[in-house]
Amino acid sequence: MPYTAFLIGQTNRHLYSTTTHMFAESLALPARPGGYDALCQRLMAGELSATVRFVEAAETFWIGVEKWSQERGIKMEQELDDLIQDQE
């Protein structure tokens, strides 16, 4: 989750004032992945014990991250062929 906040900050060319305020500040920035807000708010509120709801929120978030990264040309995974080419 922090890495997504970092990507949101980078995409919006925003430097967070402190890591303590990073999640709250990230919610004020445009161009956030779908599902990010709900999961971020649960995380900030400490609502992690409702396992089924948390898992559903996390799944929605990852679907949003995949779409968001594709729209921006951010490669989220690397194929073996790409790794081998990078080594050459």
N, C-alpha and C positions, 0 to 999 in steps of 0.2 A: 504494500500500500504506500509506503513512503516513496518508493521509486516512481510510482504513478504521480504523486504530488510533485516530485522533481521534474518529471516530463511535462506536466502541466505548466509549471513555472518556466521551464525552458521554452516551451512552445509559445508562451505569452511574453517571453523576455522579461520575466519578473524574478527579482531576488527576494526571497522571504526574509522578513526582519529577524526572526529567530526560528529554530526548529520547534519550539513550543507553540508558536502561532502558525506553523506551516499549513496544517490541515484547514484551519479556519480561513486563512488567506487564500488557499487554493480554491475554496468554495466561492470566493468572490471573483475569480478570474473566469473569462469566457473560455470556450473551447475545451470543455471537460468531457471525458468519456461517459457514455450512458451508464447508469448504475453507480457512478462514482459518488454522487452526492449522498445517496441513501446509505451506502456502505461507510462512507467517511463519517457521516453523522452518527451512525451506530457505534463506530470505533471511538469517536470523541466522547460519546455518552457512556462508554463502557458497557454497552449492551451486547455482550458477546456470549452470554449464557443460553440464550434462546437458539439452540443449535440449528434447528430446521430453518428458522427465519434468517439466521446468519449465513447459512450455506446457500439459501436461495438468493440472498442479496449478493453474495460473492459470485455466484454463477452469472447473474445478470450483469454484474460489474465486468467480469472477464469477457463476456460477449461484447459489451460496450467498448472495452479496451481493444479487442481485435478489430472491430469496425473503425474505431477512432484512429488506430495506428495505420491501418490500410489507407484510410482517406488522406493521411499525411505522409505516406511513403516511409513510415518507420518500420523497419524490419524487426520483428519480435523474436524470430528464431532463425537459426542458421543451418542450412543443409550441409551434409558431409562434403559434398563437392565444393561448396563455397569455402569451407574450412581448409580443404586441400589446396585450392587455388590461392588462398591467403598465405599459405606456407611456401609457395613457389616463388 
